[in-house]
Amino acid sequence: MTTTQTSVVHDLGTLAHRLSHPARTPCVCEPPQVLADRPDGTVVRSGAIVAKAHAADTDREALAARIALAAAPQLAGILLPPLTAPEPAVPTARPVSLWPLGAPVDPTDPGAAPWAEAADLLARLHRTEPPFPLPPMRGPAKAARAVARMRAALRGDAITPPRDPAVEPGDVIALPRDPAVEPGDVIALPRDPAVEPGDAIALPRDPVVLSVLAGWRSLPAWARGEAPAPAPGADALCHGDLHLGQLVRHPAPDGPWLLIDMDDAGVGDPAWDLGRPAAWYAAGLLAPEDWSTFLDAYRAAGGPAVPADGDPWPALDVPARALTVQTAAVALAKCAAEQRDPDDHEQLMIESCARIATLPPELATGPAS
């Protein structure tokens, strides 16, 4: 942990403790607990208060709108409402928000995962009219950042090809000449569409990385964050980063489930919020019965992202593919940073990218964006 990160953790712990501990009373509090510490979010808990430092490059006006959304009366019972944060004495390098403590999903008990409750919350969120103007949902932009992170990690981990010990620097190597090519001819070599200029690919052109990049480029522009989502239906309230880590019971430990983490929320295509469970199901990571529970509960609650009956995949195909690529890209970046091979779950998502790369940009009817 760097000195800057240590400072952020200390400041958040001090703030959370100050708000959770009654003034002028003996302190018997446990030390602040670090729940997450990443460049895009540092989260520290003290007592019943959770303090979060958002990414340094966060659009503060957009973040304020997203946090205000969580406090809006129309979203009561759907989103965890924030606490009022005191104004800092001086501007901080990273914006800070405060939240009440909730009880998260137990990762050691997959059978108790609240898939039906998550789906019901999403459907209610998607059906709610935005109470005021909001920025776009950041799901596609987050996927683009994941691919950029993978590229950066691989550039830093680029492999230098082994040198032939029989060849000295400066030696001229005679390659077999194509008799059809005259001296001075310019030969256009076919370019791999999965490789951008400057991509550093583990030699020899690692098919794993190429499949992720090819899967990314098979997506329509809107799913890569390069264009607005196509109408109609792209103006719903969305969470933007739905997974089971985004649910807590509040009040802890037995209150109702609520959605947390509004950093990526906004208006957009509600199918994006169903994309990660759909991707996990397609890759074999989510059991068919859990997928059915999730999808049936979403439909029963009137969720607008998919038809009330029939095949949901024309609506879910692009978000599921995008989130598959995002997950695989993050996995490869982590593997490069930690000098390890993908684990079984990561490998399944990476292998899914190879299948994605062979599909047309969109399965849904209508023109591709």
C-alpha positions in Angstrom: 0.0 0.0 0.0 1.4 3.4 -1.0 1.8 6.3 1.4 -1.1 8.1 -0.5 -3.4 5.0 -0.1 -2.4 4.7 3.6 -3.3 8.4 4.1 -6.7 7.9 2.4 -7.5 4.9 4.6 -6.5 6.7 7.7 -8.6 9.8 6.8 -11.6 7.7 6.0 -11.3 5.7 9.2 -11.0 8.9 11.3 -14.1 10.4 9.6 -16.2 7.3 10.0 -15.1 6.9 13.6 -15.9 10.5 14.4 -19.4 10.1 13.1 -20.1 6.7 14.6 -18.7 7.5 18.1 -20.7 9.7 20.5 -18.7 12.8 21.4 -17.2 13.1 24.9 -17.7 9.4 25.8 -15.1 6.7 26.5 -14.0 5.0 23.2 -14.3 1.2 23.1 -14.6 1.1 19.3 -12.7 -1.5 17.3 -10.2 -0.1 14.9 -11.6 1.0 11.5 -11.9 -1.9 9.0 -10.8 -1.6 5.4 -13.5 -3.1 3.2 -11.9 -2.2 -0.2 -8.9 -0.3 -1.3 -8.5 0.3 -5.0 -7.8 3.3 -7.2 -11.5 3.5 -8.2 -12.8 3.2 -4.6 -11.5 2.9 -1.0 -14.1 1.9 1.6 -13.5 2.0 5.3 -16.0 1.1 8.1 -16.1 2.2 11.7 -19.0 1.0 13.8 -22.2 1.5 11.8 -20.7 4.1 9.4 -19.1 3.3 6.0 -16.9 6.0 4.4 -16.0 5.8 0.7 -13.4 7.7 -1.3 -14.3 7.6 -4.9 -11.8 7.7 -7.8 -9.7 10.8 -8.1 -10.9 11.4 -11.7 -14.6 11.1 -10.8 -16.9 13.7 -12.4 -18.0 15.3 -9.1 -21.2 16.8 -10.5 -22.3 13.5 -12.0 -21.4 11.7 -8.7 -23.4 14.2 -6.7 -26.5 13.5 -9.0 -26.0 9.7 -8.5 -25.8 10.0 -4.7 -28.8 12.3 -4.7 -30.6 9.6 -6.6 -30.0 7.1 -3.8 -31.5 9.7 -1.4 -34.6 10.4 -3.5 -37.9 9.3 -1.9 -39.0 7.6 -5.2 -36.1 5.1 -4.6 -36.8 4.3 -1.0 -36.8 0.6 -0.5 -34.7 0.0 -3.6 -31.4 1.9 -3.0 -29.5 2.3 0.2 -29.8 6.0 1.1 -26.6 7.9 1.9 -25.7 9.8 5.1 -25.0 13.5 5.1 -21.3 14.1 4.8 -19.8 17.1 6.6 -18.2 19.6 4.3 -14.4 19.2 4.3 -12.3 22.0 5.6 -10.3 22.0 2.4 -11.0 20.3 -1.0 -10.0 16.7 -1.0 -8.2 14.9 -3.8 -10.9 12.2 -3.9 -14.6 12.9 -3.3 -16.0 11.2 -0.2 -19.5 9.8 0.6 -20.9 8.3 3.8 -23.3 5.3 4.1 -24.9 3.3 6.8 -23.5 -0.2 7.4 -25.4 -3.0 5.8 -25.0 -6.8 5.9 -23.6 -8.1 2.6 -24.4 -11.4 0.8 -22.6 -14.3 2.4 -20.1 -15.5 -0.2 -19.7 -18.8 1.6 -23.3 -19.7 1.2 -24.1 -19.7 -2.6 -27.5 -21.5 -2.0 -28.7 -18.4 0.0 -27.8 -15.9 -2.8 -30.7 -13.5 -3.1 -31.2 -13.8 -6.9 -35.0 -13.3 -6.7 -34.6 -10.2 -4.5 -31.9 -8.8 -6.7 -34.2 -9.2 -9.7 -37.2 -7.6 -8.0 -35.0 -4.6 -6.9 -33.8 -4.2 -10.5 -37.3 -4.3 -12.0 -38.5 -1.7 -9.5 -35.5 0.5 -10.3 -36.0 0.1 -14.0 -39.7 1.0 -13.7 -39.1 4.2 -11.8 -39.1 7.4 -13.7 -35.9 9.4 -13.2 -36.8 12.0 -10.5 -34.4 14.6 -12.1 -31.8 14.8 -14.9 -29.1 12.1 -14.6 -25.9 11.3 -16.4 -25.7 8.2 -18.6 -25.3 4.8 -16.9 -21.6 4.0 -17.0 -21.7 0.3 -17.7 -20.3 0.4 -21.3 -17.6 3.0 -20.2 -16.6 0.6 -17.4 -16.2 -2.2 -19.9 -14.0 0.0 -22.0 -11.9 0.8 -19.0 -11.5 -2.9 -18.3 -10.1 -3.6 -21.8 -7.8 -0.6 -21.5 -6.6 -1.9 -18.2 -5.9 -5.3 -19.8 -3.9 -3.7 -22.6 -1.9 -1.6 -20.2 -1.1 -4.6 -18.0 0.0 -6.6 -21.0 2.2 -3.8 -22.2 3.9 -3.8 -18.9 4.3 -7.6 -19.1 5.3 -7.7 -22.7 7.6 -10.6 -23.5 10.9 -10.1 -25.4 11.3 -12.9 -28.1 14.2 -15.2 -27.4 17.3 -14.3 -29.4 18.9 -16.9 -31.6 22.4 -17.3 -30.1 23.8 -18.0 -33.6 22.8 -14.6 -34.8 24.9 -11.6 -33.9 23.5 -8.0 -33.8 23.9 -6.5 -37.2 23.8 -9.8 -39.1 21.8 -9.7 -42.3 19.5 -12.7 -42.6 18.6 -13.9 -46.0 14.9 -14.9 -46.1 13.6 -17.1 -48.9 12.3 -14.8 -51.7 8.9 -15.1 -53.3 9.6 -15.3 -57.1 6.4 -13.4 -57.7 7.7 -10.4 -55.8 10.1 -8.0 -57.4 12.7 -5.9 -55.5 11.0 -2.7 -54.4 7.5 -4.1 -54.3 5.4 -3.0 -51.3 3.6 -5.9 -49.7 0.5 -5.3 -47.6 0.3 -7.9 -44.9 -3.1 -8.8 -43.6 -3.8 -7.0 -40.2 -5.3 -8.9 -37.4 -8.5 -7.0 -36.6 -8.1 -7.9 -32.9 -4.9 -6.0 -32.6 -4.7 -2.3 -32.1 -1.4 -0.4 -32.9 0.7 -0.5 -29.8 -0.9 -3.6 -28.4 1.7 -5.7 -26.5 0.6 -9.4 -26.9 2.4 -12.2 -25.2 4.3 -14.1 -27.9 3.4 -15.9 -30.1 0.3 -13.7 -30.5 -1.4 -15.1 -27.5 -4.8 -16.5 -28.7 -6.3 -16.0 -25.3 -5.7 -12.2 -25.4 -6.6 -12.0 -29.1 -9.9 -13.7 -28.4 -10.8 -11.1 -25.7 -9.9 -8.3 -28.1 -11.8 -9.9 -30.9 -14.8 -10.3 -28.7 -14.6 -6.7 -27.7 -14.5 -5.5 -31.3 -17.4 -7.7 -32.3 -19.6 -5.6 -30.0 -21.7 -2.7 -31.4 -20.3 0.8 -30.7 -22.8 1.6 -27.9 -21.7 -1.4 -25.9 -18.1 -0.2 -26.1 -19.0 3.2 -24.8 -18.4 4.9 -28.1 -22.0 5.9 -28.9 -25.3 6.3 -27.1 -27.4 3.2 -26.6 -30.0 2.8 -29.4 -33.6 3.9 -28.7 -36.2 2.9 -27.7 -35.9 1.8 -24.0 -32.4 3.4 -23.4 -33.6 6.0 -21.0 -34.4 3.8 -17.9 -32.9 4.2 -14.5 -30.0 1.7 -14.3 -27.6 0.5 -11.6 -24.8 0.0 -14.1 -22.7 -2.6 -12.3 -25.1 -5.2 -10.8 -23.6 -8.3 -9.1 -24.3 -9.9 -5.7 -21.7 -7.7 -4.0 -24.0 -4.8 -4.7 -26.7 -5.9 -2.2 -26.9 -5.4 1.5 -29.5 -6.0 4.2 -30.3 -2.7 6.0 -30.8 -2.4 8.8 -28.2 -5.1 9.4 -28.4 -8.0 9.9 -32.0 -8.9 8.9 -33.4 -5.8 7.1 -34.6 -5.9 3.5 -32.2 -6.2 0.7 -31.2 -2.9 -1.0 -28.9 -2.0 -3.9 -25.7 -0.1 -3.1 -22.8 1.6 -5.0 -24.2 4.3 -7.2 -20.9 5.1 -9.0 -22.1 3.8 -12.3 -25.8 4.5 -12.1 -27.7 6.6 -14.5 -30.0 6.4 -17.5 -29.5 3.8 -20.2 -30.5 0.3 -21.5 -31.9 -1.6 -18.5 -30.8 -4.9 -20.1 -27.2 -4.0 -19.1 -28.1 -4.7 -15.4 -29.1 -8.2 -16.4 -26.0 -8.7 -18.5 -23.7 -10.1 -15.8 -26.0 -12.8 -14.5 -26.8 -13.7 -18.2 -23.1 -13.9 -19.0 -22.4 -16.1 -16.0 -25.3 -18.4 -17.0 -24.1 -18.6 -20.6 -20.6 -19.4 -19.4 -21.8 -22.1 -17.0 -21.0 -20.2 -13.8 -24.6 -19.6 -12.8 -26.8 -22.7 -12.3 -29.8 -22.9 -14.7 -32.2 -22.9 -11.7 -30.6 -19.7 -10.3 -30.9 -18.1 -13.7 -34.5 -19.1 -14.0 -35.2 -17.8 -10.5 -33.6 -14.4 -11.4 -35.3 -14.0 -14.8 -38.7 -15.2 -13.5 -38.6 -12.8 -10.6 -37.6 -9.9 -12.9 -40.5 -10.6 -15.2 -43.0 -11.1 -12.3 -42.0 -7.6 -11.0 -42.7 -6.0 -14.4 -39.1 -5.4 -15.4 -39.0 -3.7 -18.8 -35.6 -5.0 -20.0 -36.9 -8.2 -21.5 -40.3 -9.3 -22.9 -42.8 -10.6 -20.4 -42.5 -14.1 -21.9 -40.6 -15.8 -24.8 -36.9 -15.6 -25.6 -35.1 -12.9 -23.6 -31.8 -13.3 -25.5 -32.3 -10.8 -28.3 -32.4 -8.1 -25.5 -29.7 -9.6 -23.3 -27.2 -10.8 -26.0 -25.1 -7.6 -26.4 -24.9 -6.7 -22.6 -24.1 -10.4 -21.8 -21.3 -10.4 -24.4 -19.9 -7.1 -23.2 -19.8 -8.1 -19.6 -18.2 -11.4 -20.6 -15.4 -9.5 -22.3 -15.2 -7.0 -19.3 -14.8 -9.9 -16.9 -12.2 -11.7 -19.0 -10.2 -8.5 -19.5 -10.1 -7.7 -15.8 -9.1 -11.3 -15.1 -6.2 -11.1 -17.6 -5.0 -7.8 -16.1 -5.0 -9.3 -12.7 -3.2 -12.4 -13.9 -0.5 -10.2 -15.5 -0.1 -8.1 -12.3 0.0 -11.2 -10.0 2.1 -13.3 -12.4 -0.4 -16.2 -12.3 -2.6 -18.3 -14.6 -6.4 -17.7 -14.7 -8.4 -19.7 -12.2 -11.2 -22.0 -13.3 -13.9 -19.3 -13.2 -11.7 -16.8 -15.1 -10.9 -19.4 -17.7 -14.5 -20.0 -18.4 -15.1 -16.4 -19.1 -12.0 -16.1 -21.2 -13.1 -19.1 -23.3 -16.5 -17.6 -23.8 -14.8 -14.6 -25.5 -13.5 -17.0 -28.3 -17.2 -17.9 -29.0 -18.3 -14.3 -28.8 -15.8 -13.3 -31.4 -17.5 -15.5 -34.0 -21.0 -13.9 -33.5 -22.5 -11.0 -35.4 -22.6 -7.6 -33.7 -26.2 -8.0 -32.6 -28.7 -10.9 -32.5 -31.6 -8.6 -32.0 -33.7 -7.6 -35.0 -33.2 -4.2 -36.5 -30.1 -2.4 -37.7 -26.8 -2.7 -35.8 -25.6 0.4 -34.1 
